[in-house]
Amino acid sequence: VKNVEGKTAVITGGASGIGFGMASVFADAGMNIVLLDIEQSVLDGAVKTLKDQGAKAVGYLVDVTNRAAMADIAEASKAAFGEVNILCNNAGVNAAGPIDQLTYEDWDWVLGVNLNGVVNGLVSYLPELKRHGADAHIVNTASVGGLLGMANLAPYNASKFAVVGISESLRADLAEVGVGVSVLCPGIVRTNLESSSRNRPMHLKKTGEIAGPGDGSTLAAGADPLDIGQEVLEAIQTNKFFICTHPEFKDFVRQRNGALEAAFHGNADPEAVTAMSAILKSF
Ligand SMILES: NC(=O)c1ccc[n+]([C@@H]2O[C@H](COP(=O)([O-])OP(=O)(O)OC[C@H]3O[C@@H](n4cnc5c(N)ncnc54)[C@H](O)[C@@H]3O)[C@@H](O)[C@H]2O)c1
């Protein structure tokens, strides 16, 4: 989508963190903004901030795991500004810990939001996006956790590898109609992800808290969500597929790709894989 001015963007999980960073950058570029989020007070504040910034913005309270609600909101968001051109499937949560200590509720919650939420966004908005062809674009938020497996992050890794896979498939599916696709794979970003259990529904609460979310200190030193938003805007304008915002992860990805490639030549290198796991334990 070369000319984004006057286009409408829907951003799930748009009230906070990376989603709000995108919203703010898109608003400055003259786009209309539709924020979807599960946290009403933060959503209200985010919409107000965007309007104060001079943007046309609306917010809808919705849980991305609720298929019927997502279908209704897709209709409402089309009506808000007449059309939807950009969809950012961005809402995400994390429950961390070693696999043998994670509960089924941990898996259901993380896969429900991070994976099914993306599926629901696609099913709800694809007919409208396809109508706009090359004037439409989809950005799915994965993570470096969608490119590299890391200790204590199994549900998160599973969801994010799936989002990368869905995005690759989608790009191929949509090539003919011209709708662009990007997958965002950031490293550490200064957001509220470590307190994502604030939005965990009662029926998926865990009984015994284990490692759980951190205290916010890990992400505090991360990248500015506005800088991530800027990279996403450029990817939408140039139809760039992978958005890799954190070069410090490049060597880990190279190491993983090297081990994978070697395996195809019958040269699987167990030492490379072991070294890779050891390095990633620190994240
Ligand atoms: N912060 C990082 O370091 C980092 C790194 C890589 C990827 N990501 C990804 O970025 C995305 C955004 O996360 P963030 O870091 O900005 O965290 P955040 O907690 O600041 O923002 C996430 C937003 O999603 C909303 N949300 C949560 N569950 C929802 C649901 N069921 N339905 C609708 N909205 C829901 C929250 O209310 C919140 O506004 C996530 O997909 C996350 O996995 C974050």
The ligand as an ORCA input file, in Angstrom:
! r2SCAN-3c Opt
* xyz 0 1
  N       7.292     -6.725     24.092
  C       8.117     -7.543     23.476
  O       9.303     -7.634     23.853
  C       7.624     -8.363     22.316
  C       8.593     -9.020     21.515
  C       8.159     -9.758     20.432
  C       6.813     -9.852     20.143
  N       5.891     -9.213     20.926
  C       4.482     -9.346     20.573
  O       3.919     -8.058     20.390
  C       2.497     -8.146     20.526
  C       2.002     -6.998     21.395
  O       2.452     -7.193     22.731
  P       3.120     -6.031     23.591
  O       4.506     -6.448     23.881
  O       2.870     -4.720     22.988
  O       2.326     -6.206     24.973
  P       1.209     -5.293     25.680
  O       0.718     -6.118     26.841
  O       1.761     -3.944     25.971
  O       0.076     -5.168     24.572
  C      -0.743     -6.262     24.233
  C      -2.178     -5.768     24.056
  O      -3.011     -6.898     23.719
  C      -4.220     -6.805     24.465
  N      -4.822     -8.131     24.601
  C      -4.410     -9.165     25.393
  N      -5.249    -10.203     25.285
  C      -6.214     -9.825     24.397
  C      -7.366    -10.480     23.874
  N      -7.697    -11.724     24.248
  N      -8.132     -9.812     22.997
  C      -7.818     -8.539     22.628
  N      -6.752     -7.871     23.088
  C      -5.952     -8.515     23.958
  C      -3.792     -6.192     25.788
  O      -4.877     -5.625     26.487
  C      -2.761     -5.173     25.331
  O      -3.362     -3.916     25.067
  C       2.217     -9.534     21.113
  O       1.770    -10.395     20.084
  C       3.579     -9.981     21.611
  O       3.683    -11.389     21.650
  C       6.274     -8.474     22.001
*
